[in-house]
Amino acid sequence: MSRVRWERGARGARPGRSSGWTCREEGALGGYAVSRATRLRAGRVHFLPSAHSRSFSGVPGLRWRTAMCLSISRRGSTWWRRCDGGAAGGSGPRSGTQPTRIPQNPGQTYISRGSNQRDEGPASAGRMASSVAETKELENHSDCCVKLCNPNVATMKEDVLYHFNLSTATHDFPAMFGDVKFVCVGGSPSRMKAFIRYVASELGLDRPGMDYPNICAGTDRYAMFKVGPVLSVSHGMGIPSIAIMLHELIKLLYHARCSGVTVIRIGTSGGIGLEPGSVVITRQAVDACFKPEFEQVVLGKRVIRSTDLDEQLVQELTQCSADLSEFTTVVGNTMCTLDFYEGQGRLDGALCFYTEKDKQEYLKAAYAAGIRNIEMESSVFAAMCSACGLRAAVVCVTLLDRLKGDQISSPHEVLAEYQQRPQRLVGHFIKKCLSAPDVP
């Protein structure tokens, strides 16, 4: 077995020594089981389990392990390769050689065999300086990578995303999703397909007769569509449904080695003190007791997670709404409930043990707490995205003012136009981001 490390390809400080390196995504080689690098984070390279693990000489915290197969992938604007670090028992990986050229074709995995290099590096002091600079660059880059809060995933030979009908053993995630920078999620499959068509048109990627097939066609749980760097996914209704989807979506982005991803929920809601058709950009998701937290019961114990959302993203979306100047947009807190009827104080459900007065007092208290709309997904969405380092926002249109009633009675064509408003706002945001000169 040979020692393995990450080297910087194409653009950066000169990488370390390579000897007879072979590149491959995953599988088997020469009868040996394959180890595959799974992610880069906080200046470390994390591999699947292997027999040995040591630190880079002179580069604190940088890790390498033994393996037979190597991989090349793009992360952000940089290509990285995993390569052979020399025969086992040597002095360890060294830095200072010229990089092997890596094809600049985003979203692809390349296979190469029998490439050899000589050590043409500078003196030891120069190599050390290069290694330290490299480590700092790795740390900066890791800030943008999708992370998981689950060490078990790195030990899995295959990860089956059951509800998406996708698997790391049967699908090339980096090739399929490696270029994703924006993920938009919403309740309805038809709405999310309409959104991807709209975004394609806005970005100039649409063509006459062009179709956008459902990537999750093998299941009826969720629908997923993609155009360019934009992924559009349905999440169903309520916390349990969106939570399941988010677990698999975040793992998908992780396996695809995506970086710099922004996730936005676009949907509908009930307003509080707002005219129907108003758009609410969520400052903070709160529960039915107005607390900015999400409670999950794990192994019989209550776990409380923060529901923070990205403040800068809220400001950017607010500016985009001002750019459009097409509809009323406010920034406020969003109350996430477990139910559409009793949980939101409606009087028209099958069960109701409170009065109109009770309802009005509750909704007015919510308004006083800064809450401007009610829906059923934002708290877990905010909690999971925050925990996994994803920049996230919630943009919902209000279909009615709950202070004035419980039932949605606007004509279908009016509601259809309302539902397009978050799509237009987020579509403008994506277009604006992609046209900016500093897009990653």
Secondary structure, DSSP 4 states (H G I P E B T S, - for coil): -EEEEEEE-SSSS--B---SB-B-SSSEETTEEP--EEEEETTEEEES--S-EEEPTTSTT-EEEEES-B-EEEETTEEEEEEE--STTSS---B-SPPPP----TT-------B--------HHHHHHHHHHHHHHHHHHHTTB---S-GGGGG-S--EEGGGTEETTTS-HHHHHTT--EEEEES-HHHHHHHHHHHHHHTT---TT-----TTTT-SS--EEEETTEEEEE--SSHHHHHHHHHHHHHHHHHTT-BS-EEEEEEEEEESSS-TT-EEEEEEEE-TTS-SEEEEEETTEEEEEE-B--HHHHHHHHHHHHHH--S-EEEEEEEE-S-SSGGGT-SSSS---S-HHHHHHHHHHHHHTTEEEEESSHHHHHHHHHHTT-EEEEEEEEEEETTT-SS--S-HHHHHHHHHHHHHHHHHHHHHHHHSTT--
